[in-house]
Amino acid sequence: MKAVITAIGGFVPTSILDNKTISETVETTEEWIEKRTGIKERRIAVGKSTSDLACGAIENLMSNYDIEASEIEALILATATPDHILAPTASKICELSGLKNAFGFDMNGACSGFLYALEMGATMIESGRYKRIIVVGADKMSSIVDYEDRNTCILFGDGAGAVLLEKTETEYGLMKSILRTDGSGTSALVVPAGGSKFPASMQSIVHKKHYIKQEGSFVFKKAVAAMSSVSRDVLISNGLDADEIDWVIPHQANLRIINAVSDSLNIDSEKVKVNIERYGNTTSATIPLCLWDFAADFEEGQNLLITTFGAGFSWGATCLKWGIMRERKSQRFIKTGNKRKVLVPQLS
């Protein structure tokens, strides 16, 4: 028994923060940001929380595919920006999304969170105890970004993506994964205060310790090395060669990291899915948003390679064979200016 993705949804806020606006706030230029990161704009969730983003992705999934909320047995939320430290954000999502027969929990693996959660969901299904699980990656990174810090404010955006995992006895679905953690890198990418080690205080607020801090060049080098190495290892683990991979879905942190990893693996850049120019780094949401954006390109039986790297340090890779998606409802997608995709009834 394996776990296969049978439905997918996504949600991004309509508010756009482009490079021009950032260049008017900190010392940088539009051209420099795009050259160094590949990012042109990012979405900002004004007046909304992480749970709102996640519910938007789930609503998009449920609205497009023939599935009822009552079928879902569990919800796994990958996020680094929960609504509250206590209680779990997954609980609120279950309530708002009408998942009355599901239990839910949060998982924080930073930028690798969705991959960690996907592996957890697949394992739960492979155990035979669960049949249908929704895995969500959602982050409101704007809530922990200092927009006076050029090192971080150019990178991050808000968004959410969701997939439905179901059991299958076919060859399709998730293959073996390799997940890694190295706590020695914690200080290089961290929100210093607000947890049990350094609780909120007047000092922590004054010194902006509740915003993300990053040693950019160090993280960059570690990300390239770790994603390249774990991707090669997971290919070997699954008995695949690089030329058997149809699509690569990398964490969208920096276009230069993505290009360096694909070059290291000797995989043609045309096989690498990239949407960082529109969303920036949405942390837990980058992988599911990439799957959502490019789902129409994936064909039954194709091999996908997913690889991630994030705070912690956390990283990993998995392979999956794309399966048969659930039947779509009688609706179609069109694209508009601010919203990436809007549902419109299919005219007869």
N, C-alpha and C positions, 0 to 999 in steps of 0.2 A: 504494500500500500504506500502511495506517495501523496504529496500535497501539490495541487496545481492551482495557478491563478486563473479564475474563471470570470472575473469582472474587475473593473478598475474605475476609479473616479478621482477627480482633482478639484481644487479650489484655490484661486488666488484673489486677493483683494483688488478692487478697481483703482485705488490710489497708487500713482506711480511716482517714484523718486528717481529722477534721472541724474546723469553725471553732471549736467550743467548746473542743476540746483546744488549739488554737493560742492562743486567747485566755487560756488559763491559763499560757502560757509567755512570751508577749510582750505589750506594752501595746497591746491592741486589744479589740474586741468582735466577737461573731458577726455582729451586724447591720452593723457598719462594713465588715467584710470582704465580705459579700454585696453591700452597696450599692455599694462601690467597684469590685468585680471581677466580680460575678455568680457567684462560686464558693461552694459550700456544703461540698464535701468533695473530697478528692483521694486517689488510691490510692498506697500506698507498698510497694515491693518489698523486703520484709524478707528478708535472706539470699539475695537473687537478684541477678543481674547483668543488664546490657543484653542479652547474648546469650540469657539465659533468657527474657526478655520477648519477644524477636524469635522465638525458637523456638516459644513459645506461640502467637503469632499465625499462624505458618506451619502449625503443627499444626492449629489451628482451621480454616484455609483448606483444608488437604489432607483433613481429616476430613469436611468438609461437601460437597466437590465431587468430581466424578469426574475425578481427576487423579492421576498417579503421579509420585513424586519423580524418576524416571529421565527424565521429559519436560523437566525444567527445565534450561535451558542456561546461565543466569547469575542471580546474586543480587546486587542492589544494596542496600546497607544505608545508610540515612540516619540518622546519629546524631551527637549532640554529646557523648555520654558513653560512649565505647568501653570495653570491658573493660580494655584496656591501650593505652598509647600505641603500643606495638609488641608483638604482631603484630595484624593486622587482625581485628576482631571478626567480620567476614563469614566468615572462614575457619572459626572455631569453629561458627558457625551452620550452614554447609554440612555440617560433620561431624555435628553433633548432629541435624540435620533429614534426614540421609540424602540430601543433594543431591550424589550422587557424580559426576554428569555435568555439574555446573555449576561455573563459576569465580565467585568473589565478591570484592567490594571495598567499602570504606567510603567514604562521602561525608559531609562535614561542612558543611552549609549552615545550621546552627543551626535556627531555627524554619521556615526556608524549605527545609530539607534534603530533605523528602519531595518537594516540587514539583520541585526541581532533579533529584532522582533519577528522578522520573517522566518528566521531559523527556529525560534521558539514556537511560532504558530505551526510550522511544518512538522515539528517534532510532536506537538500535541495531536495533530491529525494522524501522523504515522503510528501513534500509540493505539489508535482505534477507538479512543474514548470521545473524540470530537469529529464532527463531520464538516462544519462550516464556521470559519473564523474570519473576522475582518481585522486586518492589520493596517493601522494608520500611522503615517509620519506627519507630524504637524509642529510648526514652530513659529512663534511671534518673536523673531530675533530683534526687531526694533525695540522691544521692551528692555533689552539688556545691552543696547549699543549706545555709546557716547558719541553723539554727532559732532563733537569737537575733536575727536580722535581720528586722525586721518588713517591710521594703521588698520582700523576696524570698520569705520562707518561706510567705507566704499564697498565693503564685501557682502554685507548681509541683507536679506530680505525676508518677507513673511509668506507662508503658503502651507498647503497641506495636500497630501495624496493618500488614497486608500485602495487596498486590494482585497478581494474576497478569495480566501483559500478554501478549497474543497478536496475531499479525498478522491483518489483515482487509482485504478489498478492498471492503467495504461503506462506507456513509456514516458508520457509527458510529465512535466512538473519539476520541482526542485531536486537537484542532485546533491552531492556532498558539498558542505561548506567548510571553510576554515576561518575561524575567528580568533583574533589576538588582542591582548591588552598589555600595556607597559606603563605602569603608574609613575615611573620616573619622569615622564614627560608632562605630568599634571601642571606644573607651574608655568609651562610654556604656552598654555592655552586654557584660560580659567576665568571664572567670575569669582574673585577672591572672597567676598563677604556675602552674608545672607543665609549661610548654612549653619550647622551646629559648631563648626570649628571657629568661625568668626561671625557671630550673630550680628544682626543689624544694630548700629549705634550711631550717635551723632557724628563720631569720627569717621565711620565707614561711609556715611553719606557725603560728608564734606570732601573726603578724599576720593570719591567716585569709585569705591570698591565694589559697587553692585553692577558695574559694567564689565563686559568681556575685555580681557587683556590678552594680547598675543605677541609672541616673539616670531614675527613673520618669516624671516629667512630660515630660521631653525625648523619651524613647522613645515615650511615648503620642502626642504631637503628630506625630512623624515617621511613626509607624505609620498613623495615620488618613490623613495626606496621601499617603503612598506607596501604600497599598493602594487608596485611592479613585482616584488618578491612573492606576495601572497597570491597574486593572480597566476603567476607561473606554477606555484604549488598546487592551486586548486584545479588547474587544467590537468596536471599530472594525476592528481587524486581521482579525477573523473575520467581518465583515459582519453583526454581530448588534446588535439594539437591546436595551436593558435589559428591555423587556417580553417579549422572546423567551426570557429565562432562566427556567427552571422552578425551579431550586434554586441557592442560593449556599452554598458550603462554605468558610467563612473560617477562617483560623488562630484557634484558641481561646486567645487571650492575655488578653483582658479583655472583658467583655460591653459595656462602654461604647465600646470601640474598634469592636467588631462592629456595634453600633447606629449609630455615627457613619458608618461606611463604607456601610452599607445606606441610610441617609438621604441620603448624598452621591450615591449611584447612583440614588436614587429607586426602590428596589426594596422591595416590601412585606416587612415583617419576617416574615410567615408563610412566605415562600419561603427564609428564612435558617435553616440548620440549626445548632443550638447544643446542645452537651452539656457546656459548661465547668462547669456547676454540679456535675457528678458527678466530673469528672476533673481539673479545674484545667488549667494549661498543661503539656502533656506534650511540648512542643517539636516534635521531628520526627514525633511520633506523632499530633498533633492532627488532621491532615487524614485519614489512613487510618482512625483511630478514628471520626471523624465519618461517613465513607463506610460503615464497618461497622455503626455504630449505626442508620443510617437507610436502609440498602440496600433494605429492603422498600418504601420510598416511591418509589424511582426506577423509572421506567417506560421501556421501550424507546423510543428516539428523543427523549427529553427532553434539554434543554440544561442542563448544569451549569457554573457559574463557580466556580473555585477561586482563592483569593487569600491570600497569606501575607506576613509581615514578621518579621524576626528580627535577631539579632546579626550584626554584620559591617560596616555594615548590609546585610542581604540581603532582597530582596523579589521578588515576581513574581505573575503570574496566568496562568491558562490556561482554555480552554473545552474541554469534551468532550461528545460526544453519547453518552448511555448506550446500551450495546449489549445483546446477548443473553448472559446469563450461562451458564456451563457447567451441565450437569445436576447437580442435587443428589443426594447419596446418600440412602438410605432412612432419614433421620433428621430430627428437627425440633428447633426451639429452644424452650426454656421459660425463664422468668426466675425467679431466686431472689433471696434477700436480698443477699448479698455479691457473688456472681458475677453479672455482667450477663447472661451467656447460658451455658446448660449443654446439652450434647448428650444427647438421650435417644432410644433406638431407636424408630422408628415402629412402632406396633402395627398388625397386620393385622386 
